[in-house]
């Protein structure tokens, strides 16, 4: 608080002092704590006057004092402590007889209660009892005030409970030993003391206040020490006669003070204040005009800058409004007028052969196994058939009971991971590639067993994940049985979708570093930081090369590129244009060719990075583009084969950029006279119409692909699909499942989710192409729409829904109707006979003879058998009818052990 205070200085004069305080003055210590003293009646030999203290904590007391008479003349002195509840009394021997009138006892800890205490000596009757109170440990509620200056001496009041059992208060300082403070008289709810001095401290600090109860220290509160106040000066005024005025200005606000003339006392702190010089008025008169002038100048400058900022903000808003109007209008026009230039002839669809297709679906994440099985077999089938160990192992897994038991035993092992289950299923598929009829029987048995495990919980979750051998086995079985249907019916529309999507993406700018593009289906891959661009038509000369025997001597092809394309992107578009025109590849890979600008003056090699590349402020180099080399329409570009020792293309990293500039560059002023000095604003939401225009552009291709999957050509379904759907219908009927949604979900989990989505998201499984990350993001949106068509759940999408869901929101209801009709049509087809299914499977088996090195698959299967050999044998011993199988298994192990010794494995 701040104000004037009078100090008596003379009978007829008062001294006024002006101070600034943080809190009100505190009262000094109140009345001393009261003591309860009980006077005992005199016994015959000893007399008890009082016991101190009569209030102790539940921790007990190491020493209490008993006052009386004739203590040194008595013997067998003991204290009897009896609880009110009537428990067995505690008998405590005297600790020390100090003199004839004083002796001490040590009281044990006990629970909180009041006890009766009396003194017995010489075996006589106990003295009149007194009440001794055991109370809980003291605790603190607050401290007022909670600050003191370093010199100490400030009066502090701590509130709490049971302070009458406290022995002392200790100020714990981390730089020196603990300080015990003096206590003023108080009571059980207040503790008054003066703060000690921390003269060694040079700055403010926080110390701990600790309560000592017997030998126990209890944390209480924090006490803040502030530096001692610094009194700058005081000024003496005599105009207000007869009063004498004294003004004291302090840098630290204080509470207690005593002043006599120019001496200020605060607790233990005393300081002499010097009077203020009279020259201060002169200084004020000199500085006042200067301060006023500075204020006026600052006001004028601030007002000018405010107007300038307002003008710039108006220009920026005007530019932003212009950009938004422009993008909205262009987006609307693009949706209404844009036509998709679908490639009429993309040559032969580059299908992978069956072996590579199967291996990529069997081992999507295990390229090592795929490469092993892709190698030519080291020996012919006739030689393999003479190998007794492999023949016996093959015969063993062709035993249905053994194979089912083996799979169930492996799946019960804790360290047989999900990856192991998928690998084992793929090895088994390869080993039984020529026995698809038998593999199908195994699939039926394992699927029924899986239904038994999940039917009691949630049957709708059946086949939803790939966490068991049978689930991966079903995926592989579908891949094998539908490979022909995929190649003959689905392959061409699927390749057309991938090609069209690539073409649409490359129609607009694509950032070479991040692969984000202006035209995309996935918002995460949307390039919204794009600047204006235009199309440049180049005349690209392809020379005759030895690697291209089908090509003419020399060809000139017109290639459309963008002025913002990098040289690498221009090379890609040139090779694609050659393929589109001729139907075959040029013969050289992208990193084997270079581009050269042909002109009358000179011939210049075009590179993504060279000595002319632009370097940003933060050291990042920008890739060269068509506009960087100032290439215009009709320019002639020559494709040449790089020399063997020439430098390959740069592996771009964070040190390079293309269209997405660093923040320091993106905020620079826009070039051009129309917007000189203005910054161009970009808002991602302005470009969301590009997602819709891309969807519209490829919509017909997407629908053609979808309908080729869920339609029945010639009213006939693929044998594998009809067979397995009828199998699921039969299982639902046998289990008395009447909910049609359950069977619908089973079919969806077994075919679309398990097979088609995997194909749609991975075109590299089917075609000899390279899938980019951007294509993967777009295909994920299409695959999600495909699965939404098979979902029974009704979609409720709001304005905040993801754009990937909103794109096909209006199409999904129609797709759902078509899917339900597709399922119904398959169910209504005449059931297949056993002979028809077996004939189909037999033909598929014959197609794929000698495709894989089955010996490798058998070796991998044996490794799992030998790893869990003891568990497998133990399971066979517990089951009936496996005696002969156990002997065969032992013979197989012995033969393979012999091979291992000879290092044949």
N, C-alpha and C positions, 0 to 999 in steps of 0.2 A: 504494500500500500504506500501511498505517497501523501505527505502532509507536513504541517508545522507542529512542533512540540515545544512547550515552554519549560525552561530549566531555571530554578530559583538561583539567582546569582547575587542578589542584594535585596534588602528589605523593600526597596522601592523600584527595582528593575527586574525584568524577566529576560532570559536569553532564549530566543526562538531558533530552532534548528529544523531545517528541511531535509528529509531523508526519503529514499525509495526503499520499500520493503516488499518481500514476496508473500508475507503472511503476517497475521496479527501477532503482537507480543504474547508470549506465553507466560502463564503464571509460574511462580516458583514452586518449590516442593511444598506440598500440602502437609497436613498433620502427619506425625509419625505413625507407623503401623502399630496397631494394638496387639497386645499379647494376652492370650488366655492363660491365666494362672489359677490354678486350683490349690487350695491350701488343705493339706491333709491334717487330720487329727492326730495327735500324738499317741504313739503306742507306748507300750510299757518301757521298751528299751530304745527304740529309734523313733524319730519323728520325721515325717515327710511334709515338706512345705510346698514344693512345686516340681513339675517335670517340664523340661523345655527341650525341643518344641513338642507341642501336642498335635501339630498338623504335619504329616510327612507324606511322601509319595508312595505309590504301590511298589517302588523299588526298594523300600526299606530305608534304614538310616544307620550309617556306620557309627554314629555317636550321638546319644542324647544325654542330657545332664539332669541328674536328680539332686535337688537341694533339700537339706533337712538338718538333723542333729544326731550326734552319737554314732556316726557311721563307722568310725575306727574301732569302736568297742563291740560291734556286732560281728557275727560270723554267719556263713551260709546265706549270704544275701542273694536273693534272686528276684527276678521280675516275672510276674505271671500275666500273660497276655491272653485275654479271652474274647472270642468273637461273639457278637450279638446272636448269631444263629445257633449258638450252643455247641459248636464244634469243640474238639479236644483242645484245651488251652496250650499255648506255647510257654514253656518255662525257660527263661533266659538267665544265665549266670551273670553276675556283675563283671564288667570288663575291667574297671579300674576304680579303686577308691582313692580319690585325690587327696582328701583331707577329712576332717571330722564332719564337714558340712556339704561336701560335694563328691559325687561319684558318677560314673558313666556306664551306659549299656549300649549294645549294638542290636538294633531291631532288624528282623529278617523281612524280606519282601513278602507281600501277600496281596489278596485281591482288594478291591475298593470296598471299604466298609468302616464303621465305627467300632472300636474295640475297647473293652474295659481293661485297665492296667492297675496293678497294685504291687506293693513291695513287701516281701516276706523275709524275715531274718530270724535266726536262732530257732527256726522251726516253729515260730509263734504264728499267731493269727495274722493274716494278710492285712496290710494297711487299707484304710477306706479307698475304694476304687475311684479312679479318674477316667475320663473318656479321651481316648486317643483316636484321631481321625486319619485313616488311610484314604488318600484321594488320588485321582488320576494325575498323570504327568502334566505339567503346565504347558500351555500353548499360547501363542501370540495372535492377536487379531489385527493390530495396526500400530503405527508409530506416528507421533505428531510432536513436533515437525520431523520430517525424514531427512533433513539436511543439516550440516554443521560446517563451520569453517575449520581450516586445518589447525589453527591454534587451539581449538577446543573450547570448553567452558560453557557450551550451550546446554540449556535445560531441556531434557527429552522426557516425554511421557509415552510409555508403551502400555497398551491395553491388551488384556487377555484374561486368562482364568488360572486359578491355583498358583498365583505368584507367591503366596505365603509359604510355599515349600521350596522356593528358589534360594540357593545359598549365595550366588553372586551372578553378575552379568559380565560377560567377557566380550570385548571387541576384538575380533580375529582379523589380523592384518597379515597379508601374504609376504611382507618384506621384513617383518620382525616378530618377536614373540608376542603372544596374546596379551592384551591389556585388560586388567580388571578394573571396572569402574566403581566409583563410590555410589552408594545407594542412599537416597533420601527416604524419609518415612513414607510408607504407602500402605496399600491393602492388598487383598488377594486378586483384585481385578486391575490394578494400576501399579506400574513400576516407574519410579522417578529417579533420574540420575543425570550427572553432568558428563558431557562427552569429553574423552581424554584428548590430549594433543597429539597430532601426527606431525611433529616438527620435521621429521626426516622426509616427508612427502613434498614434492615440488609442484605437483599439479593435482587436480581433482581425482578422486578415486572412490570406489564403492567397497565398503567393508561389511562383514557379517556380524550381526549381534547374536550371541549364543548364550543360552541359559545353562548354568551349572547346577545340577541337582545331585548332591552327594558326589559320586564319581562319574556321573553321566552328563554329557554335553548335548543340549537340544537346540537345533537351529531355530532362530526366531524370525528376524526380519533383516532387510538390507538398510544400511545407513550410508547416505551419500555425503562425502566430504568435498567441499568446494574450496578453491584457493582463498586466501585471506583477501578482504576488500582493499582496494586501492583508492584512497581519497585524493582527488585531484587538487581541489582548492576550496576555499570559502571566500565569500564576499561580505564585507561589513557595510551596513547601511545605517546612517544616523538621521535620515530625513524623517523617519517615523517616530520622532521624539514624543513621549518619554520612553517608548519601547526601544530596545536594542535588538536589531534583527541580525541573525547569523545564518547564511545559506551555505550548506555543505552538499557538494555534488559527489556522488559515489559511483564507481563502476560496477560494483557488486551489491545487490540489494541485501539488506541485513535486517535483523530483528531487534535485538537488545542493544542499548547504547547508554552511556553516561558521558556527558560532555562538560568540560570545564574550560572555558575560553576556547582554545584551539586544540584541546586534547580529546580524542574520541576513543572510547573504550567499548569493546565488544567481547564480552566474556573474558577470555584470557588474552585478548588482543588489544593493544594500545597503539595509537598512532597520532603524531602531531601533524596538523594540517596547516599549510602555509596560506597566508591571505592572497587574494587575487590582485594582480597588478592593475593599476588604473589605466594602463595603456591599451587595455582591451577595447575600450570604446573607440579609440583611434583606428585600431585594426578593423573593427566592424564598419566604420564609416568608409574606409578605403575599399573593403571587399564587397560591400553591398552593391554598388553600381556594376561591378564586374559580374556578380552572380545574376543580377537582373538581365544584363546583356546576354549572358550565356543562355538563360532561359528563353529569351526572345528568339535567339538564333536557332536553338534546338526546336522550338515550336514551328518556325518557318520551314526548316529542313524536313521535319516529320510530316508536315502537311503536304509538302511537295512530293515526298516519297509515297505517301498514301495515295495521292492522285495518280502517280505513275503506276503503282501496283494495281489500282482499280482499272486503269486503262489496259494493262497487260492481261488481267483476268478476263476483261470483256473480250479481248481479241482471242484468247484461248478458248473461251466458251463458244465464241462465234465459229472458230475452226472445228471444235468438237461437234457442234450442231451440224456443220456442213458435212463432216465425215460420216456422221450417223445417217443423215438424209441420203447421202450418196451410197453408202453400203446397203441400206434398206432398199433403195430403188434398184440397185444392181442385183441384189439378191432376188427381189421379186421378178425382175425381168429374166433372170437366169432360170428361175423355176418355170416360167411360162414359155420361154423360147429356146432353151438349151436342148440340143439334140445329141444323142449319144452316137458317136461314130464307131459302131461295133466293127471289129475286124472281121471281114467276110471270110478270109482264109488265113488261118494261123498255122497251116501246114499240118503235119501228122501230130496227133496228140502224143506227147512224150510219155507214154505209159512206162512204168517200171515193170520188169519181168516179175513173175509170181514169186520167185525166191526172195527178191529184195522187198517186195510188198509185204510178204508174210513176216520177214525178219524185222521190218520196221514197226509192224503192229505187235509182234511178239515181244520185242525188246526195245520199247520206245526210249528208254533211258540207259540202256546198256549197250553202247556201241561196240564194246569189245566182243561180246558174244555174237553180235550180228556179223562182225568181220570174220570170226572163226567159222561160223556156219556158211559164210559166203565163199570160203576157200574151196578149191577143188579137192575132192576126196582123194586121200593118198593111195587108196587101193580100191579095186573094183568090188562090186557087191559079191561076186563069187568068192573072192578072197576073204571078205568079211564074214561070209556065211560059214567059212571053215574055222573061224575063231570060236572055240567052244565056250569061253567065258562070256562073250557077248551074246551068243546064242542062248545060253542058260539064263542070263539076266533078262533078255528080251522075252523068253518064255515065261519067266517069273512075273514080269509086269503084265503079261497077257492073261494071267490068272486074275479074274475079276475080284474074287473074294480077298486075295492077298493085296491087290492094288488099292481097294477101298480101305482095307484095314491099315495099310501103310500110310495113306493120306491122312486118315483120321488120327493116327498115332503122331505123325509129324506135326499136325496142327495143334496138338495138345502140348507141345514143347514150348516153353516160355521164350526161348531164344530163337525159335523158328519165326522170323520176322515176316512182315507183310511183303517185303522185297523178296525174301526167300520163297514165299508161297507163289508169287507171280513168276519167278524164275523156274521153279519146279513145274508149274503148270505149262510153261512154254517148252521146257525140255521134254515133258511128257507128250505134248502135241507133236513135236518133231519126231520123237521116237515112234509114235503111233500114226505118222502121217499116211502110211500105206494101209492102215487098219482103221479107217474112219467109222465103220460100222461098230467095231468094238469100242472105240473112243466115245461114240454117241451113247452106247449103253452105260459106260462109266459116268458120262455127264448126267444121264437120267437118274442114276442111283444117288450121286452126290447132291443133285438138286433136290431130290426128295428128302435126303437127310438134312439139308440146309433148311427146308421148309419145316421140318419137325423141330428144329432148334428155334426158329423165329416165329412160328405160328402162335405160340403161347404168349408172345409179347406184343409185337406190332407187325402183322403180316404185310402191311404196306411198305415196310422198309426192306423187303426181300430184294436182293440183287441191286440195291441202290449204290453200294460201294464195292470196291475191289479189295476185300480184306480176307478172302479165303481162296483156296486153290480152285474151287469149282467156279467162282466168279470170274477169275482170270481165264480159266479153261473155256468158259462160255464165250468170252470175248474172242479168244483164238479160234474157237469152232465157228463162230459167225464169220470171222475174217476168211477162213478157209472155204466155207460153203458159199459165201456171197461174193467171192473174188470175181467169178465169171459175170454175175449180174452187175457188179460194180463197173467192170470194164466195158460191158456191152451196152448198158442202159444209162448209167449214172456218169460215166467218165467224161463224155463230151460236154454235157451241160455244166459239169463241175469245173472242167478246165476253162470253159468259156467264161464262167464267173470269175475265176482267178485272173484270167487275162484282161477281162473288162475292168475289174477292180484296179489292176495295175495301171491300165490305160487312163482310168479316171483320176487316179492319184497323181500321175505324171502330167496331167493336163494343166495343173497349176503348180505353183512353187512348192518345192520340197527342200527342207533344210538338210544339207548333206551331213551335218554333225549329229543331230538328234533324230533325223528321219521323220520329223513332223511335217504334215502337208496341209495345204489349204483345203483340198478336197479329200474328205475322209468320212468314215461312218462312226468313228470313236472320238468322243470329245477329248479324251486324254491325248490323242495324237493330232489335235487341231493346231495348225500353225496360224495364230491370229496376230502375230507381230509382223505380218508381211507388208512390204511396200508395194507400190504400183509396179506392174510388170507388163510386158508385151511379147508377142510371138515373133520369132525371127526364123525365116526360111533359109536353110543352108543347102548348098549343092555339095554333097559329100561324095568324094571319089574313092571307090574301093578298087584297089589294084588286085591283079591276079596273084595268088599265093599258092605255094605247093600244098599247104594243108587243106585247101579247098579245091578238090578235083572237079566238083560239080559246077563251079562258077565260070563265068565268061572271062575273057581276057581282062576286061576292065568295065566297071559299072559306075554310073553317076546316079545317085538317088537323092531326091529332095527330102530333107529331114526337118521337121518342125521342132524347134527348141525355144526356150524362154530366155530372155535377156538376163535373167537372174540365175540361170543354170550354171553350175560349176562345169569345168572341163570334163571331169569324170562323169557327170550326169549327161553331158552332151555325147560322150562316147557310148554310154548305155543306150540312149535313144537312137544313135546311129546304128548300132548292132541290131536293135529291135526292128528298126525300119528295114534293114537288110533281110531279116528273117521273115517279116510280114510280106515283103515283095516276092522273095524267092522260095519261101517254104522250107528253107534249110539254113543252118548256121553258117556264119562267115568262115569259121575254121580256127579263129584265134580267140583266146580268152580276153577279158576286159583289161587285165594288167599286162597283156602282151602287145597291145596296140597303142599308138600315139596319134595325136591330131596335129596337123600342120596347116596354118593359114597361108593360102596361096594368093599372091597379089602381084601386080606388075613391078612394084618396087622391090619386094623381098619375100622370102618364105620364112615364117616364124613359127617355131614349135609352141604349142599351147600347153601350159601346165597349170595345175591347181595352185602350186606355190612356186614362185620364182623371185628374182630380185626386185620385180616391180610390185610385189604384193603389198597391200596396205597394212600398216602396223598401227594398232589402236594405242590409246594412251597408256593402258595397263600392260602393254607388251603382247597382247593377243593379235595374231596375224589372221587377216580375213582371206578366205579362199578366193581365187580369181574366178570371175564369171565371164559370160559372153560380153556383157556390157563393159567389163573392165578392159577388154582388148578392143572395144569400140567396133565390134563386128556387126555389120548391118545386113539387111535383107539381100539375098542373092549372092552372098559371099561364098567363095569356094574353099572347102576344107578337104584336105587329103588325109586318108587313113593310111598309116604306115606301120610296119612291124618293127617293134623296138629291138635294139641290139641286145645280145645276151648279157652284156655287162653294164647295160644302162640302168640308171636308178629307177627302182619301182615306185609306185605311188606312195605318198606319205600316209602313214597310219595316224589319222587325225585324232587329236586328244583335246583336253581342255585348253590347250594353248592356241587353238584355232577356232574360228567361228565362220558362219556363212550368213544365213538370214536372221537368225536370232542373235542380236548384238549384245555385248555387255551393257550393263545398266548405264555406265558412264558415257557410252556412245549413243544409246537409244534415246537419251534425253536431249540430244543436241538439236539445234534449230533445223527446221526443214529447209532443204535447198529449193530454190526457185523464186522467181520474182513475185509470183502471186501470193506466196506465204512467207515472205522474207521476215526473219526475226521471230517466226512463230514456231511453236512446237506441235508436232503431230501426235494426237492422242489416239491410243488404241484400247478398245474394250473388247474382251473376249466374247461377250454375249452378242456383239455386233455381227460375228461371223458364224453363229450357230445355224444360220440358214444354209451354210455350205454343207452341213451334215444332211439336211433335208434334200438339197439338190443332188448330192451324191446318191442318196437312197433312191430318189426318183429316177436317176440316170441308169441305175443297175437293177431297178425293180423287176423288170420283165425277165431278166436273166435269173434273178433269185427265185421268182415264182416258178419258172420253168424247171429249175433244179429241185425245188421242194416237191413239185407235183410229179416229177419223174421218180422220186423216192416213194411217195405214198399213193401212187396209182398202180393199177393192175393191168399191165399190157396184155391184150388179148384175154382179159378177164381170167388171168392166171397168175397166182402168186409164186414167188420163188419157193422151191421145195423146203429149204431150211426154215424159212419164216413160217410157212403153213404148218410144218411139222411141229415146231417148237410152240407156236401159239395154241395149237390143238392140245399139246401136252400140258400147257399151263391151264387151259380150260378144264381138262380132265382132272388135274390135281385139285383145282378149286371145287369141282363137283364132288370129288371123293372126300374132301375135307369139309363139305357142306358149307362152303362160303357162298353166301347168297348176295353179298354186296358187289355189284358190278364194278364199282370203282377199284376194288382190290385187284381184280383180274386186269383191268385197264392199266393200273400202275405196274403190275408185274410185266406186262408186255412192253410198256414204255421203258422200264428199267433194263430189260433184256435186249432190246433192239435199238431204239433211238439213242438212249443214253449211253449204252455200252458200246455201240458200234458206229452209228451214223455221226454222232457228235464228234467222236474221235477222228473220223475221216474228214468232216467239214473243217475242223480246226487245224488239220495237218495235211495239206495237199501234197507235201513232200513224201507222204507215205504211198501215194498213188502215182505221182508224176515225177519225172526226173527234173525237178526245178528246185530253186533255193527260196525258202520262205523268209521274207524279211520280218522284222519286228512290227512294222506298220501293218503289213498284210495280216499278221497274226492278230493284231488288235481289231481290225475290221472284220475278220472272219469270226472272232469271238462274239461280236454283236449279232452277226447272222446266225451263228450257232445258238445263241441265247433266244433269238426269235423262233428258231426251229423247235427248241425244247419247250418254249412257252405254248406252242401250238399243241403239244401233247399233254400239257398240264391240265388237271381238272379244276384247279383253284381259279377263282375269278379274280382278275387283276383290278385293283382299285388304285389308279394313278392320279396324283394331284399335280399341281403346278411345280412343286418342288421335286418331283420324281426325276431320276437320272435320265439324261437324254438318250442313253442307250436303250432304255425301256420305252420311252415316248416315241421313238422313231417308228416302231412297228406296232404301236398300240392299236391303231384302227384296223390293222390287217389280221391281228391275232384271232378275233372272233370267227372270221371266215375260215382261217386255217384250222381252227378247232373243229368246226363242222366237217371239214374235209377229212380230218384225221379220224373222227368217230365213224364216218362213212367207210373209211379205209379199213378200220378194225372190223366193222360189221361185214364188209364184203369178204374179208378173209375168213371170218367165222362161218359165213354162209356157203363158202365153197365146199364141194364134196370132200369128205375126209380122205386123206391119202392112205393107201394100203401099205402094209409092212414091206411088201416086195417093191413097191415104188420108191419108198424111202431108201431101202437097202441098195437098190439099183443105182439111185442117184449118188449115194455115198461111195459105192464101189467105183463108179466112173470117175468121181473126184479123186479117189485114191490112186487110180491108174494114171491120171493126168500128172500127178506130182511125184511119181516114182523117180528115184535118183536125183531129186532136187536138193536134198540136204545130206550132210554127213551125219547119219544117224548114230554112228559110233561115238561122236563127240557128245551127243545128247545122252546116250547110255552111260558114258563116263561121269557126266555131271549128276545124273540120277543116282549112280552108285555112290558118289561122294556124300550125298545126303543120307543114303542108307547106312553107310559105314559110320557116319558121324553120330547117328542115333541108333546104332546097331543094338545095344543092350536094351533100350526101351522097346524096339521093334520085336526082338526075340521074346522079351517078357510079355508083351501083348499077345503074341502068337501062342505062347505056352498057356495063357489063361483061356484062350478060345478053343473050342472043339473043332476037330477036322483039319488042323493045320500041321499035323505031324509030318506029312510028306513035304509040305512047303518049307518047314524048318530045315529039313535035310537039304533041299535044293538051295536055300539061302546060305547054308553053311558051305556047300560046294562052291557057290558063286564067290563067296568071300575068300575061300582058299585059293581059287584060281586067280582072283584079282591080286591077292597078296603075293602070289608067285610072280605075277607080272610086275608088281611093284619092286620086288627084289631084283628082277632083271632089267629094271628101269624102262619097261615098255610103256608105263603110264606116266 
